[in-house]
Amino acid sequence: MKKLLCVVLSAVMIMSSFAVGSLAADSCFDVGSAVIVAGTGVTDVYAAGRLEYYLEKITGKDLAVVSSSEPEAELEIAVGDTGRAETDLSGFEDGGYVITSSESKVILCGAGNKGTLNAVYAFLEDYCGCHWYESEVIVTPDNAQITVPSDINDEYHPFFEYTETDTTSSRDLEFSLANGLTGGVYRDFSTEQGGEVGYAGSFAHTLVTQYCKPETYFESHPEYYAYHKGARVPEQLCLTNPDVVDIVVAEVLAVLEKGHDPSASVQIVSLTQHDNQKYCECDKCAALDRANGSHSGTMVTFVNTVAERVKASGNYDNVVFDTFAYQYTRKAPTNVVPREDVIIRLCSIECCFGHTLDDPKCDENKDFMYDLEQWGKICNRVYIWDYVNNYRETVCIFPNFGVMQRNVQIFYENNVKGIYEEGNYYIANSDGEFGEMRTYLLSKLMQDPYCDYYAEMDGYLEAVYGAGWKYVREFIDIMTEHAVTDLKHLYIYQESQNTLCGMKNKDIEYCNQLWDDAKAQAQTEEQLAQLRRSELCWRYWKCANQVGEFSRWQFPYVWMNANERLHHDLKDMGITKMGEGAKYELSDCNLLYLYRHLFKWTTLFEEPYWDVLNPYAIKLYEFLGKIYNLFS
């Protein structure tokens, strides 16, 4: 799906807070008449190829790409290390770049593995009008003549070294490159694409699942595992056992021997607790935790020891080790400090996402902010594992759009070096809300937390929904406002009946009209399909709260019919999961969706007796339909 946009290319360029925007010059550089010069590196050649592809798509002209050994042309776009101009990148980290121009030359070059590619995509977006909103929604203008100012002088320094999110679009390599995602959990960038900040081995919950596995050791050595509530349990390790340290060091070295990437700017080994609360309470672990005022005492001590021994065993200068500050380890220790090569990944799972993290009125977030500040005092490489999704009822509205920008700014202002925004990672069959827009916005925020957030939102909405986008924007604004005024808090396992509680009948009718107006403005089948899919979150909320066409205060057939239509539309649009986990697969049982609460339309509640009762439910439904049609 593509939407053609007219672009005024001599307008003011908006860059990050580190970037210098360029005003329109008296003279311009004619992009369409230039020769593209590729630098000497493999990433330079790849970046020049992407520039050629998009410029030809925009202008309809065939542009030449030549090597830097060719004689200089009258007009050139130099990509990467071409020797065409002296550019000092000594103060730039990987991913940073410079864009400059004159009447005869545009220079696009950057630092490290990613800088030149970032420069190319920034040039295409800021000066040529391209946008990568979704993996299937890429905007390329139809513009035979591209001119840009001849006095561009832009710099960009990345805000974060690691940026990651996990929904459909962000797993697409082109979307990820264009929007600055660097993490390698859900994408595998080639060397030509600059590689990624990736993990050697698994990236989360690795202790007992990847290292020192209980199926190997628990039966013969239960003492390797946590002593919890009076018994040894295989769900966590005893982190003070020296044999456990030996085993984990050996297994990490085996992983690195097989998978170490010396060309990566950073490669991470994850040493992270399993996803449960069964921490070790043996005398040694308990004493170390007491001395540090937190269970992070044993965890940081353990990871420090493993990191020290692994680094002493080989040439792993670019390898770092991460561990969680998560649930029982979230609080910073008082008597142990993470090594320079240890990342603390602080997780926000308990937080409220109806308030910004720095809202002084929100107790949940005050505690998180305290922990963030304490970790920042002792660790120079704090990462964040953030959450932006309702994992209990994924299709329902999750009105967190009003806090996302400020939260990312808070991370940057507290010296966070990396962010993983966990959304609907179980995507393929469950996104009926605004997950893809959230992915785009988060990607732009991790590129620049101080970007024009609502301009980015509006651009996305217009590209995806077409002429009726303003109605969708108004709907989102109403939801965001109610998230602030109606909710005490907004959590990632929020029940749909406890969201938007202040919506009155007149508000519901107004929102219904917004969706009707948006759909009436659709100009293509793709736009209408996108609108109908996104509207599912509104219909879901109404069904869960038994309002509007789903109200119980009307003849039963009416709300049953509304339930049936919603269920069928969920199925028709490929929604097969209602929440996180296999147990929340969308059921086919008529009785469940005709007579029970919406969240229970899942296989979790498919007891055998429903199959027996189901035919009778259908007969009753059909009988009520006949009565309704007879008198309506």
HELIX and SHEET records of a PDB file:
HELIX    1   1 VAL A   31  SER A   33  5                                   3    
HELIX    2   2 VAL A   42  THR A   59  1                                  18    
HELIX    3   3 GLY A  115  ASP A  126  1                                  12    
HELIX    4   4 SER A  169  ARG A  171  5                                   3    
HELIX    5   5 LEU A  173  ALA A  178  1                                   6    
HELIX    6   6 PRO A  214  TYR A  217  1                                   4    
HELIX    7   7 PRO A  222  TYR A  224  5                                   3    
HELIX    8   8 PRO A  242  GLY A  259  1                                  18    
HELIX    9   9 ASP A  283  ASN A  292  1                                  10    
HELIX   10  10 SER A  296  LYS A  311  1                                  16    
HELIX   11  11 GLN A  327  THR A  329  5                                   3    
HELIX   12  12 ASP A  363  ILE A  378  1                                  16    
HELIX   13  13 MET A  404  GLU A  413  1                                  10    
HELIX   14  14 ILE A  427  ASN A  429  5                                   3    
HELIX   15  15 GLY A  435  GLN A  447  1                                  13    
HELIX   16  16 TYR A  453  TYR A  465  1                                  13    
HELIX   17  17 GLY A  466  GLY A  468  5                                   3    
HELIX   18  18 TRP A  469  THR A  485  1                                  17    
HELIX   19  19 SER A  496  ASN A  498  5                                   3    
HELIX   20  20 ASN A  505  ALA A  520  1                                  16    
HELIX   21  21 GLU A  525  ASN A  545  1                                  21    
HELIX   22  22 GLY A  548  PHE A  550  5                                   3    
HELIX   23  23 PRO A  556  ASP A  572  1                                  17    
HELIX   24  24 ALA A  582  TYR A  584  5                                   3    
HELIX   25  25 ASN A  590  TYR A  595  1                                   6    
HELIX   26  26 LEU A  598  LYS A  600  5                                   3    
HELIX   27  27 THR A  603  PHE A  605  5                                   3    
HELIX   28  28 PRO A  608  PHE A  631  1                                  24    
SHEET    1   A 2 CYS A  28  ASP A  30  0                                        
SHEET    2   A 2 THR A 147  PRO A 149 -1                                        
SHEET    1   B 6 VAL A  65  SER A  67  0                                        
SHEET    2   B 6 VAL A  35  ALA A  38  1                                        
SHEET    3   B 6 GLU A  76  VAL A  79  1                                        
SHEET    4   B 6 LYS A 105  GLY A 110  1                                        
SHEET    5   B 6 TYR A  97  SER A 101 -1                                        
SHEET    6   B 6 ASN A 153  TYR A 156 -1                                        
SHEET    1   C 2 HIS A 131  GLU A 134  0                                        
SHEET    2   C 2 VAL A 137  VAL A 139 -1                                        
SHEET    1   D 7 TYR A 162  THR A 165  0                                        
SHEET    2   D 7 VAL A 416  GLU A 422  1                                        
SHEET    3   D 7 VAL A 382  TYR A 387  1                                        
SHEET    4   D 7 VAL A 342  CYS A 347  1                                        
SHEET    5   D 7 VAL A 319  ALA A 325  1                                        
SHEET    6   D 7 GLN A 267  SER A 270  1                                        
SHEET    7   D 7 GLY A 198  TYR A 199  1                                        
SHEET    1   E 2 TYR A 225  HIS A 228  0                                        
SHEET    2   E 2 ALA A 231  LEU A 237 -1                                        
END                                                                             
